[in-house]
Amino acid sequence: MPTINAILRELKNVPVDKPEDLYSIIHSFHTNTRKGGKENKEILSFAGSFGDLSKSDYKDFVDHIKQARENLFDRNINL
């Protein structure tokens, strides 16, 4: 994995006519890591949802989800 210093050395090789492109690429990484607060709160509202299930109930739940996923894509479609 490259270090920050290795990345900075590579930046020296970016053509002088490409700063807008480089900025766009860097900015796209930055915006993807900062999602909206409301979306994060909605996702985190499920945290601990399965904490009160017994191990056997949780295993049954997971097995059911796996089976449902397999059945979802196990269809014959005639085109």
C-alpha positions as CSV (number, residue, x, y, z in Angstrom):
1,M,0.0,0.0,0.0
2,P,1.5,3.4,-1.0
3,T,2.3,5.9,1.7
4,I,1.3,9.5,1.7
5,N,4.8,10.5,0.8
6,A,4.8,8.1,-2.2
7,I,1.5,9.7,-3.3
8,L,2.9,13.2,-2.9
9,R,6.0,12.2,-5.0
10,E,3.6,11.0,-7.8
11,L,1.7,14.3,-7.7
12,K,4.9,16.0,-8.9
13,N,4.5,14.1,-12.2
14,V,1.0,15.3,-12.9
15,P,1.0,17.5,-16.0
16,V,0.6,21.2,-15.3
17,D,-2.5,21.3,-17.5
18,K,-4.4,18.7,-15.5
19,P,-5.0,20.3,-12.0
20,E,-8.8,20.4,-12.6
21,D,-8.9,16.7,-13.4
22,L,-6.7,15.9,-10.4
23,Y,-8.8,18.0,-8.1
24,S,-12.0,16.3,-9.3
25,I,-10.6,12.9,-8.7
26,I,-9.4,13.8,-5.2
27,H,-12.7,15.5,-4.4
28,S,-14.7,12.5,-5.5
29,F,-12.9,10.4,-2.9
30,H,-13.6,13.1,-0.3
31,T,-17.3,13.3,-1.0
32,N,-17.8,9.5,-1.0
33,T,-16.5,9.2,2.5
34,R,-18.8,11.9,3.9
35,K,-22.4,10.7,3.6
36,G,-25.3,12.6,4.8
37,G,-26.0,12.7,8.5
38,K,-29.7,11.6,8.1
39,E,-28.7,8.5,6.1
40,N,-26.1,7.5,8.7
41,K,-28.6,7.9,11.5
42,E,-31.1,5.7,9.7
43,I,-28.5,3.0,9.2
44,L,-27.3,3.2,12.7
45,S,-30.8,2.9,14.1
46,F,-30.6,-0.8,13.3
47,A,-27.4,-1.2,15.4
48,G,-28.0,-3.9,18.1
49,S,-31.3,-5.0,16.6
50,F,-30.4,-8.7,16.9
51,G,-28.8,-8.4,20.4
52,D,-31.8,-9.8,22.2
53,L,-32.0,-12.9,20.0
54,S,-30.7,-16.2,21.2
55,K,-27.9,-17.9,19.2
56,S,-30.3,-20.5,17.8
57,D,-32.9,-17.8,16.8
58,Y,-30.2,-15.8,15.1
59,K,-28.9,-18.8,13.3
60,D,-32.4,-19.6,12.1
61,F,-32.8,-16.0,10.9
62,V,-29.5,-16.1,9.0
63,D,-30.4,-19.5,7.5
64,H,-33.7,-18.1,6.4
65,I,-32.1,-15.1,4.8
66,K,-29.6,-17.2,2.9
67,Q,-32.4,-19.5,1.6
68,A,-34.5,-16.5,0.6
69,R,-31.6,-15.1,-1.4
70,E,-30.9,-18.3,-3.1
71,N,-34.6,-18.7,-4.1
72,L,-34.7,-15.1,-5.3
73,F,-32.3,-15.9,-8.1
74,D,-33.4,-19.5,-8.8
75,R,-36.1,-18.7,-11.3
76,N,-36.7,-19.9,-14.8
77,I,-37.4,-16.9,-17.0
78,N,-38.6,-17.7,-20.6
79,L,-37.7,-14.9,-23.0
